[in-house]
Amino acid sequence: MAIHLGQHLARLTDQLRFEPVTRRIRASHAGHPVLDSTGAALVWEPRRVVPMYAVPPADLLADLTPCPPPPMPAAADLPPVLGPAHFGWHLADGRSYTVHVAGRSFEAAAFAPADPDLGGRLILAWQPFDWVEEAQPVSGHPHDTFHRIDVLRSERHVVVSLGGQVLADSHRPLALYETGLPVRWYLPRDDVRTDLLTPSPTTSVCAYKGEAGYLSFSAAADAGTDVAWTYPQPVHEAAPIKDHVCFYAERTDLQVDGVAAPRPRTMWSPPDPAGGGPAGPGRALGRGADA
């Protein structure tokens, strides 16, 4: 029987997963080294949708002391998936450590899973450290070996509306295809009713696209809810989307070539009024628009 690969990978989310990497990984805090490793592995803890780096203890350049893990909700009260926030929450067996560097102590910023397949590696929190893969600084979270983005010019006719009000109408969108996510349509600002949108205080960081700013639609039923985002200075992999605007397909009404697209149900969907719906971006996920 053929395997639908995307569905198969999604079913693995509740397991501890890892993949060794050969790139040189370094982390520091305020210019003081924390680790330097060519023996790292990407580790996805249960329910985590982005990986963290785990390194052999010998590659750590900071001191560790054991500490109790921070309190966490019961597993049944957690959302189905977690982003990089709340690193101290662990659903795998192991031991937490405080990381000491340059006179600072970061409680529960390291975790040693008990699983022997990880070879004793320690997982490090992404924050508050600065990370470099080879000589390239990385933001947000590690680059996932099994994750990629493609930005394609398109001639599709994309119309975005909300509550009957057209917010954008474009025949020259950019289609951004990203592993595991709905296609995201990035539209030129000239094709967007920016006069109807208000800058939001929300920001997020994507390892593949950079830092995003958000926009809300004041006339929406729940005014102030973010409906779109933009990348003023995207990283080089996503350079074409600079200053384009992308609307949440989960929160707006989208037509592509005259055909209404159903709103996808993702972690960025509005909560289901009947209960049990996906969480919004602020609920224990630690992820932004599509990062």
N, C-alpha and C positions, 0 to 999 in steps of 0.2 A: 504494500500500500504506500502511495506517495505521501511524503511529509510536507505539510504546509509550514515552511521554515519559520515564518514570522510568528505563527501561533505556537509552534513548538518552543521557540525561545521564550515567549511570554509565559509559558507554563513553568519555566525554570526559575521564575522570580523568587519563589519561596525557598530556594536552595542557596547554599554557599557556593560561589563559582569563582574561578580564578583563571588567569592566562599569563604565563611568564612573558616578559618583554626584554629585549636586548638593549634598548636605548639607555643612555646614561641619565639618571634621575638625581637631581639635587634639590634640597630645600634649605631655606635659611629663615632667620627672623632678625630684623633690624640689622642685616648685614652679617650676622653670626651664623655659621653653618650648623645645620641640624642633621643632615644626612647627605651621603654621596654614594650612589649605588649603581652598579651595572648588573645586579642580580635581582632586580625588582620584579614584582608580579602585580598585575591589575587584579583587584579583589572586589567582587560584588557580594556584599552581605545580603542575607535574606531580606526581601522587600525593597532593596536598593536598586534604583534604575540607572545610576551612574556608579562607576567604580572609584576606588581609592587605591593609592599605592601601598604595597606592603614590601618591606625590605628586610634582608637578613640583619639580625641584631648587631653584627660586627660592622655594618655600614652606617650605624647611627653615630653621630658626633655630639649628641646631647645626652644628658643623664636622665634616667628613668627611675621612678619609685612607684611601687604598687599603690593603687587607690581604689576605693569602692566605686562602682559605676554610678552615674547620676540616675535618679528615679526616672522611670519611663511609664507611659500608659500601658495598660494591659494590651496584649497582642490583639485582642478582639476590638479594642478601641482605636487602634492605629489605622490610617488609611491603607488601601491595598498596596501602594507603592510609596517609597520615600526618596527624596532627593538627597543632596549632600548636607542639608541642615541636620542638627541634632546628632552629631557624630557619636556622642556617648551612648545613644540607644543601640543596643545590640541584641539581635535575635539568634545569634550563634553562641555556642559555649566559648568561653575564653576569659581573659583577665585584662582589666583596664590599668593604665599607667598614667602618672603625671609626667609631663615632659619639662625638663629644666634646661633653659638656655639663656645665656647672657643676663643672669640675675632674675629672670622671669620664670614663673611656674605656670604651666597650662594643664589644668586638671583634666584627667581622662582624655587627653589628646592622642593617646596611643592605645592600641588594643592588640592583644596576642590571641588569635583564634586557637582553640584547642585542636583543630583538625590537623592531623599529621601530614596530610598532602601539601600543606603550605610550608613545610620544612622549617617551622619555627619563625617564619617571617612575622614582623610587626606591622600593623596597619597604622598609618599616621593620618590624623585629621588634616583636611585641606587648609582650613583657617586655624591659626593666624599666621601661617607660614607663606613664604614666597617660593614658587616652584619653577624649575627649569627642566625642560626635556632637551637633552644635548645642550645647545646654546640658546634655545628658544624659550623665553618666558611663557608660562601657561596660566590662564585665569579660569576660575570657575570650578574646574575639576579636571582630572586627567583625561587625555584623549583616549577614547575607547577604540581598541583595535577593530571592533565589529560595527563601528558607527561611522557614517560618512554623510556629507551633504553634496548636492549637485544643484547649481544655479543655472537655469536654462531660460534664454529669451523665448517669449511666446507671443503668438498672435491671437490667443483666445480672448473673447470678450468677457470681461469680469465686471460684475456689478455687485456692490455691497450696499445693503440697506438695513435699517433698523427702525421698527415702528412705522413703516411706510415711508420713511425719509431716506432718500438715496445719499449715501456717504461717499461713494466712489464709483467711477465709471471709466473703465480703461480698456483699450484695444492693444496695449503694449506692456502687459505685466511681465514680471519675472517669476517663474515657477521655481520654488525652492523645495527640493525633495530631500528629506532627512529621514534616516533610518528610524522606523517605528512611529513616525508622526504623519498626520495628514499633510497633503501638499499645502504649502503656504504661498499665497499670492502676494508678492511685493509690488506695489503700485507706485508710479511716479507721483510726486506731490502735486503736480499740475492737474492730475486726474482725480484728486481727492478734495472733498469739501473740508479743507482744514479750518474754515471759519466756523464749522460746527463742532470742532474738536477742541478740547482743553488739555494742556500738558498736565500730566499726573506726577505726583512725587515718587511713584513706583520706579524702581530700576532693577535690572537683573544682569547677570553675567553668564554668557554662554561660551564654553571652551572653543566652539567652532565658529562663532560669529562675532563675539566681542560683547560690549556693554550696550544694553538696550534702554531707551527711554520709552515711556508709555503715554497714551492719549485716552481721554474719556469723552463720552458724548453726554453733554449736560441735559439733553432732552430725553434721555433714556428713562424708562420707568424707575430704575434704580440708579439715579444720577450719581456720577462719580465712579461708577464701575469702569475699569479699564476695558476698552474695546479694540485697541490697536497698539502697535509698537513700531519703533524705528531704530535703526543702528546708525548714528551719526559718523562713527569711525569704526567700521567693521574690520576684523582681522583679514589677512590677505586671502584666505580661502573663500571668503564671502564678500569680497570687494564690490561686486556689481550691485549689491543691495544698498549701498550707501545712500542715505537720505530718502529711500523709498519707505512707504508705509504699508504695513501688513495688518490685516484685521483678523481677530479671532474668528475662525469659522465656527467655533463653539458658542459664540455670543452674538453673532450677527447673522443676517440672512444673505446668502451668497448665491449668485447666479453665474454660471459659466456657459457661454454660448447659448444663452436663453433658457437653460435648464436649471431649475432650482436644485441646489446641492443640500442634502440633509445635513443638519448640524451633527458633527461627530461627537461621541461621548468619550471624553478624555479627562485627565486630571485637571484640566483647565475649564471644564464645563461648569456652568452655574449649578449649585446644589439642587438636587431633585426635590421639589416641594413635597413629594410623597415620602421623602426620606430615602437614604441609601444611595444617593447620587454621588458622582465624583466630587472630590474636594476642589476648592479654588486654589490659586497659587500660594496663598498664605498659610494653608493648613498643613503644617508639618512637612511640606514638600521641599521647600528651599529651592524651587526652580522658578524661572521666569516664563516669559512668553512661550518659547518653544525650545528653551535651552535645556 
